[in-house]
């Protein structure tokens, strides 16, 4: 999967979560539960999602060039997949 697709997917999840948060009158715990359920429906556990985001953030903090960001996203996803296979 290309890094641009992954980045678009992550941005889509973030946009959906933000839209859900702004459009709902539920309390925070209900909103968080709805977001977690959405991620689970997509086959992404909360821990896996948080781990991927943390890895990407750490790598982005180390770089400044956009091409390096794409590489960082690819590497983060590959590392996560390798850990899941082990």
N, CA, C and O of each residue as an XYZ file, in Angstrom:
344
protein
N       0.839     -1.173      0.000
C       0.000      0.000      0.000
C       0.889      1.243      0.000
O       1.870      1.317      0.741
N       0.545      2.191     -0.818
C       1.358      3.409     -0.927
C       1.161      4.298      0.287
O       0.101      4.306      0.912
N       2.202      5.040      0.603
C       2.156      5.929      1.763
C       1.068      6.982      1.612
O       0.430      7.365      2.593
N       0.857      7.447      0.393
C      -0.187      8.460      0.191
C      -1.564      7.895      0.507
O      -2.426      8.606      1.025
N      -1.777      6.613      0.197
C      -3.049      5.974      0.526
C      -3.227      5.835      2.027
O      -4.314      6.059      2.558
N      -2.155      5.465      2.705
C      -2.197      5.316      4.160
C      -2.462      6.665      4.808
O      -3.287      6.779      5.714
N      -1.755      7.685      4.336
C      -1.940      9.026      4.894
C      -3.372      9.499      4.668
O      -3.978     10.095      5.558
N      -3.917      9.233      3.474
C      -5.297      9.615      3.185
C      -6.262      8.856      4.099
O      -7.246      9.420      4.577
N      -5.974      7.580      4.338
C      -6.816      6.771      5.216
C      -6.801      7.319      6.640
O      -7.847      7.457      7.274
N      -5.604      7.630      7.135
C      -5.475      8.161      8.489
C      -6.180      9.508      8.600
O      -6.864      9.779      9.586
N      -6.009     10.346      7.584
C      -6.691     11.642      7.585
C      -8.203     11.465      7.535
O      -8.942     12.218      8.170
N      -8.659     10.474      6.783
C     -10.090     10.186      6.714
C     -10.650      9.768      8.056
O     -11.730     10.207      8.452
N      -9.918      8.924      8.751
C     -10.344      8.504     10.084
C     -10.386      9.704     11.020
O     -11.338      9.875     11.781
N      -9.350     10.530     10.958
C      -9.313     11.711     11.824
C     -10.458     12.661     11.505
O     -11.087     13.204     12.413
N     -10.732     12.865     10.216
C     -11.838     13.748      9.821
C     -13.172     13.177     10.278
O     -14.033     13.911     10.763
N     -13.341     11.879     10.126
C     -14.570     11.242     10.580
C     -14.749     11.338     12.081
O     -15.847     11.588     12.578
N     -13.665     11.139     12.787
C     -13.723     11.245     14.247
C     -14.058     12.668     14.673
O     -14.856     12.882     15.586
N     -13.441     13.635     14.005
C     -13.716     15.038     14.336
C     -15.170     15.389     14.019
O     -15.843     16.051     14.810
N     -15.641     14.945     12.870
C     -17.031     15.221     12.503
C     -17.987     14.587     13.505
O     -18.981     15.194     13.902
N     -17.677     13.377     13.904
C     -18.511     12.703     14.898
C     -18.519     13.481     16.208
O     -19.568     13.663     16.825
N     -17.358     13.932     16.620
C     -17.256     14.663     17.883
C     -18.039     15.971     17.846
O     -18.680     16.342     18.829
N     -17.988     16.664     16.720
C     -18.674     17.954     16.625
C     -20.179     17.814     16.407
O     -20.951     18.685     16.808
N     -20.588     16.737     15.782
C     -21.998     16.599     15.412
C     -22.819     15.828     16.446
O     -24.039     15.725     16.317
N     -22.184     15.312     17.423
C     -22.899     14.523     18.418
C     -23.090     15.315     19.703
O     -22.280     16.174     20.053
N     -24.157     15.012     20.382
C     -24.391     15.654     21.665
C     -24.044     14.707     22.813
O     -24.264     15.018     23.984
N     -23.500     13.550     22.452
C     -23.119     12.578     23.475
C     -21.933     13.084     24.282
O     -21.198     13.980     23.866
N     -21.780     12.481     25.441
C     -20.628     12.791     26.282
C     -19.375     12.198     25.658
O     -19.446     11.359     24.760
N     -18.229     12.646     26.149
C     -16.946     12.212     25.613
C     -16.746     10.713     25.610
O     -16.212     10.167     24.645
N     -17.164     10.030     26.670
C     -16.956      8.585     26.731
C     -17.757      7.865     25.655
O     -17.286      6.875     25.095
N     -18.948      8.342     25.363
C     -19.763      7.728     24.303
C     -19.155      8.012     22.931
O     -19.161      7.150     22.052
N     -18.638      9.207     22.754
C     -18.006      9.567     21.484
C     -16.759      8.720     21.258
O     -16.550      8.204     20.160
N     -15.932      8.574     22.291
C     -14.733      7.746     22.169
C     -15.103      6.299     21.859
O     -14.442      5.651     21.047
N     -16.147      5.793     22.493
C     -16.585      4.424     22.226
C     -17.040      4.274     20.776
O     -16.762      3.259     20.138
N     -17.739      5.282     20.258
C     -18.194      5.242     18.865
C     -16.999      5.228     17.912
O     -17.013      4.512     16.912
N     -15.971      6.014     18.217
C     -14.775      6.045     17.373
C     -14.066      4.704     17.423
O     -13.627      4.198     16.391
N     -13.949      4.126     18.603
C     -13.301      2.818     18.742
C     -14.082      1.764     17.972
O     -13.486      0.914     17.310
N     -15.403      1.808     18.050
C     -16.226      0.858     17.297
C     -16.016      1.011     15.795
O     -15.941      0.017     15.073
N     -15.922      2.249     15.326
C     -15.681      2.501     13.908
C     -14.345      1.902     13.475
O     -14.258      1.269     12.423
N     -13.309      2.102     14.281
C     -12.004      1.532     13.962
C     -12.065      0.009     13.930
O     -11.460     -0.621     13.063
N     -12.792     -0.582     14.870
C     -12.909     -2.038     14.912
C     -13.650     -2.564     13.691
O     -13.301     -3.619     13.162
N     -14.668     -1.842     13.240
C     -15.381     -2.238     12.029
C     -14.456     -2.232     10.820
O     -14.623     -3.028      9.896
N     -13.485     -1.334     10.831
C     -12.512     -1.240      9.739
C     -11.379     -2.250      9.922
O     -10.493     -2.341      9.072
N     -11.396     -3.003     11.013
C     -10.373     -4.004     11.263
C      -9.116     -3.453     11.911
O      -8.052     -4.069     11.843
N      -9.241     -2.281     12.545
C      -8.087     -1.654     13.176
C      -8.365     -1.535     14.672
O      -9.323     -0.883     15.088
N      -7.520     -2.169     15.466
C      -7.702     -2.068     16.911
C      -7.254     -0.685     17.371
O      -6.451     -0.023     16.712
N      -7.779     -0.270     18.494
C      -7.406      1.031     19.063
C      -5.906      1.086     19.322
O      -5.249      2.078     19.007
N      -5.368      0.013     19.897
C      -3.937     -0.025     20.199
C      -3.097      0.039     18.927
O      -2.094      0.750     18.880
N      -3.507     -0.707     17.890
C      -2.765     -0.695     16.634
C      -2.786      0.710     16.024
O      -1.758      1.207     15.563
N      -3.946      1.337     16.026
C      -4.074      2.686     15.467
C      -3.188      3.658     16.236
O      -2.458      4.443     15.631
N      -3.247      3.611     17.551
C      -2.434      4.513     18.370
C      -0.950      4.262     18.155
O      -0.156      5.202     18.136
N      -0.569      2.991     17.993
C       0.832      2.659     17.780
C       1.320      3.200     16.439
O       2.411      3.765     16.360
N       0.525      3.031     15.390
C       0.909      3.541     14.074
C       1.049      5.058     14.122
O       2.025      5.605     13.609
N       0.087      5.738     14.731
C       0.140      7.195     14.827
C       1.382      7.641     15.612
O       2.061      8.589     15.216
N       1.673      6.959     16.717
C       2.846      7.318     17.524
C       4.132      7.135     16.732
O       5.036      7.967     16.806
N       4.214      6.046     15.976
C       5.416      5.797     15.175
C       5.587      6.874     14.106
O       6.686      7.386     13.895
N       4.484      7.209     13.437
C       4.547      8.226     12.383
C       4.949      9.575     12.980
O       5.792     10.275     12.420
N       4.348      9.938     14.114
C       4.689     11.214     14.749
C       6.167     11.270     15.120
O       6.827     12.286     14.904
N       6.678     10.191     15.672
C       8.083     10.166     16.071
C       8.996     10.345     14.866
O       9.980     11.081     14.931
N       8.673      9.682     13.782
C       9.508      9.793     12.590
C       9.371     11.165     11.940
O      10.354     11.701     11.426
N       8.178     11.742     11.954
C       7.970     13.071     11.371
C       8.764     14.112     12.159
O       9.306     15.051     11.574
N       8.835     13.954     13.471
C       9.597     14.900     14.295
C      11.086     14.899     13.943
O      11.786     15.881     14.191
N      11.564     13.799     13.369
C      12.974     13.677     13.035
C      13.307     14.239     11.653
O      14.481     14.416     11.328
N      12.298     14.521     10.842
C      12.549     14.901      9.450
C      11.843     16.201      9.086
O      10.975     16.679      9.816
N      12.226     16.754      7.961
C      11.586     17.979      7.501
C      11.159     17.914      6.040
O      10.288     18.681      5.629
N      11.739     17.033      5.252
C      11.436     16.916      3.827
C      10.195     16.043      3.621
O      10.077     14.991      4.250
N       9.271     16.458      2.753
C       8.023     15.727      2.534
C       8.277     14.309      2.030
O       7.555     13.385      2.407
N       9.286     14.124      1.189
C       9.578     12.775      0.702
C      10.014     11.878      1.857
O       9.745     10.677      1.852
N      10.684     12.461      2.842
C      11.078     11.693      4.016
C       9.859     11.292      4.844
O       9.858     10.232      5.469
N       8.828     12.125      4.851
C       7.609     11.808      5.583
C       6.942     10.583      4.976
O       6.477      9.703      5.701
N       6.894     10.522      3.659
C       6.299      9.359      2.986
C       7.056      8.085      3.348
O       6.447      7.047      3.606
N       8.377      8.167      3.366
C       9.206      7.023      3.746
C       8.931      6.642      5.208
O       8.841      5.457      5.530
N       8.801      7.623      6.079
C       8.550      7.368      7.496
C       7.222      6.639      7.691
O       7.127      5.726      8.510
N       6.208      7.040      6.946
C       4.902      6.374      7.052
C       5.023      4.929      6.595
O       4.535      4.019      7.264
N       5.672      4.718      5.454
C       5.861      3.358      4.954
C       6.603      2.486      5.956
O       6.213      1.346      6.207
N       7.679      3.031      6.529
C       8.471      2.276      7.502
C       7.660      1.949      8.755
O       7.763      0.842      9.284
N       6.866      2.888      9.229
C       6.064      2.679     10.429
C       5.050      1.569     10.220
O       4.859      0.720     11.090
N       4.413      1.577      9.087
C       3.413      0.547      8.793
C       4.096     -0.808      8.637
O       3.592     -1.814      9.138
N       5.229     -0.847      7.951
C       5.950     -2.100      7.773
C       6.396     -2.667      9.118
O       6.262     -3.867      9.356
N       6.924     -1.818      9.998
C       7.341     -2.270     11.326
C       6.166     -2.859     12.098
O       6.293     -3.893     12.755
N       5.023     -2.189     12.009
C       3.834     -2.669     12.721
C       3.406     -4.030     12.178
O       3.075     -4.933     12.947
N       3.413     -4.176     10.862
C       3.020     -5.453     10.256
C       3.989     -6.572     10.630
O       3.567     -7.699     10.892
N       5.291     -6.263     10.655
C       6.289     -7.254     11.041
C       6.104     -7.702     12.479
O       6.256     -8.885     12.783
N       5.779     -6.774     13.367
C       5.560     -7.128     14.763
C       4.319     -8.002     14.913
O       4.297     -8.903     15.751
N       3.296     -7.749     14.117
C       2.082     -8.545     14.193
C       2.314     -9.959     13.684
O       1.692    -10.904     14.167
N       3.214    -10.111     12.702
C       3.510    -11.429     12.161
C       4.355    -12.250     13.119
O       4.299    -13.480     13.099
N       5.137    -11.582     13.958
C       6.049    -12.291     14.866
C       5.323    -12.916     16.029
O       5.949    -13.547     16.881
